[in-house]
Amino acid sequence: MDIQRITWDQALSVRHTVLWPTKPPLFCKVEGDETAIHYGAFIDNNLVCVASIYIDDDSARLRKFATLPDFQGKGIGTKVIERAVEELKASGVCYFWCDARISALGFYQKFGFKVQGEVFKKSDVSYYQMAVKWE
């Protein structure tokens, strides 16, 4: 597996396939994509996992994190987040947060994320805001 930085438009097809397949592909584009950091995990030169990080001073937000179904549960997403966390810490970011689908709470808890607030919905999907703070 090779994890590298990619462009937002490279991430779009995986985002669309995994997160919002019933919406148009550009539904998966996020304001700020042009200036965000995007990671991609490649297996045999095929992009199988993407994660996008939006930095604001010493805070960072994870958005549009997705792994193709055939590659889920194999530790690929974990490696991508570990790489992002390592780089965020090195750059001085001390607060990392995301809107996590309820089905993914356990995944984020592995990295120290804690639920913040009440459940909410976006496009009929239930989420919690989760965050981790580093010293």
C-alpha positions as CSV (number, residue, x, y, z in Angstrom):
1,M,0.0,0.0,0.0
2,D,1.2,3.5,-0.9
3,I,-0.3,6.5,0.9
4,Q,0.4,9.8,-0.7
5,R,-1.1,13.3,-1.1
6,I,-3.6,13.6,-3.9
7,T,-5.8,16.4,-5.4
8,W,-9.4,16.9,-4.4
9,D,-10.6,15.9,-7.9
10,Q,-8.6,12.6,-7.6
11,A,-10.6,11.9,-4.4
12,L,-14.0,12.6,-5.9
13,S,-14.7,9.2,-7.4
14,V,-14.0,7.3,-4.2
15,R,-16.0,9.9,-2.2
16,H,-18.9,9.5,-4.6
17,T,-18.9,5.7,-4.7
18,V,-18.7,5.2,-0.9
19,L,-20.5,8.2,0.7
20,W,-23.2,9.5,-1.6
21,P,-23.6,7.1,-4.6
22,T,-27.2,8.3,-5.2
23,K,-26.2,12.0,-5.5
24,P,-24.4,13.6,-8.4
25,P,-20.6,13.3,-8.2
26,L,-20.1,17.1,-7.5
27,F,-22.4,16.7,-4.4
28,C,-19.2,15.2,-2.9
29,K,-17.1,18.4,-3.5
30,V,-16.6,20.4,-0.3
31,E,-16.0,24.2,0.0
32,G,-12.3,24.6,0.6
33,D,-11.3,21.4,-1.3
34,E,-8.8,23.5,-3.3
35,T,-6.8,24.4,-0.2
36,A,-7.3,21.2,1.9
37,I,-4.8,18.4,2.3
38,H,-6.0,15.2,0.6
39,Y,-4.6,11.7,1.3
40,G,-5.0,8.7,-0.9
41,A,-4.2,5.1,-0.3
42,F,-3.2,3.1,-3.4
43,I,-3.1,-0.6,-3.8
44,D,-1.6,-1.9,-7.1
45,N,-1.8,1.7,-8.4
46,N,-5.6,1.9,-7.7
47,L,-7.0,4.6,-5.4
48,V,-9.0,2.7,-2.7
49,C,-9.2,5.1,0.3
50,V,-9.3,8.9,0.6
51,A,-9.3,11.4,3.4
52,S,-9.5,15.2,3.3
53,I,-8.2,17.5,6.0
54,Y,-9.2,21.2,6.3
55,I,-6.8,23.2,8.6
56,D,-7.7,26.4,10.4
57,D,-4.8,27.6,12.5
58,D,-4.1,24.9,15.1
59,S,-7.4,23.0,14.4
60,A,-8.1,20.5,11.6
61,R,-11.3,18.9,10.4
62,L,-11.5,15.5,8.7
63,R,-14.1,15.3,5.9
64,K,-15.0,12.9,3.2
65,F,-13.1,10.0,4.5
66,A,-14.0,6.9,2.5
67,T,-12.7,3.4,1.6
68,L,-14.0,1.4,-1.3
69,P,-16.2,-1.4,0.0
70,D,-13.9,-4.3,-1.2
71,F,-11.1,-2.7,0.8
72,Q,-12.9,-1.9,4.1
73,G,-12.0,-3.7,7.2
74,K,-8.4,-4.3,6.1
75,G,-6.7,-1.5,8.1
76,I,-6.3,0.8,5.1
77,G,-8.3,3.6,6.6
78,T,-6.5,3.2,9.9
79,K,-3.1,3.7,8.1
80,V,-4.4,6.8,6.3
81,I,-5.6,8.4,9.5
82,E,-2.4,7.5,11.3
83,R,-0.4,9.2,8.6
84,A,-2.7,12.3,8.8
85,V,-2.4,12.5,12.6
86,E,1.4,12.2,12.4
87,E,1.6,15.1,9.9
88,L,-1.0,17.2,11.8
89,K,0.9,16.9,15.1
90,A,4.2,17.7,13.4
91,S,2.6,20.9,11.9
92,G,1.4,22.1,15.3
93,V,-2.3,21.2,15.0
94,C,-3.6,20.3,18.5
95,Y,-7.4,19.8,17.8
96,F,-8.7,17.4,15.3
97,W,-12.4,16.8,14.7
98,C,-15.0,15.3,12.3
99,D,-18.7,14.6,11.8
100,A,-18.8,10.8,12.2
101,R,-21.5,8.6,11.0
102,I,-22.9,6.6,13.9
103,S,-21.7,3.4,12.3
104,A,-18.1,4.7,12.5
105,L,-17.9,5.8,16.2
106,G,-15.7,2.8,17.2
107,F,-13.3,3.5,14.5
108,Y,-12.7,7.1,15.6
109,Q,-12.5,6.1,19.3
110,K,-9.4,4.1,18.5
111,F,-7.6,7.4,17.8
112,G,-8.9,9.1,21.0
113,F,-11.8,10.9,19.5
114,K,-14.7,11.5,21.8
115,V,-18.3,12.4,21.1
116,Q,-19.2,16.0,21.3
117,G,-22.9,16.9,21.7
118,E,-26.0,15.3,20.4
119,V,-26.7,13.2,17.3
120,F,-27.7,15.2,14.2
121,K,-28.7,14.4,10.7
122,K,-27.3,15.4,7.3
123,S,-29.2,14.2,4.2
124,D,-31.0,11.6,6.4
125,V,-27.8,10.1,7.8
126,S,-27.2,10.3,11.6
127,Y,-23.9,11.7,12.8
128,Y,-22.1,12.8,16.0
129,Q,-19.4,15.4,16.1
130,M,-16.2,13.8,17.5
131,A,-12.9,15.4,18.4
132,V,-9.5,14.7,19.9
133,K,-7.2,17.2,21.5
134,W,-3.4,16.8,21.7
135,E,-1.1,18.7,24.1
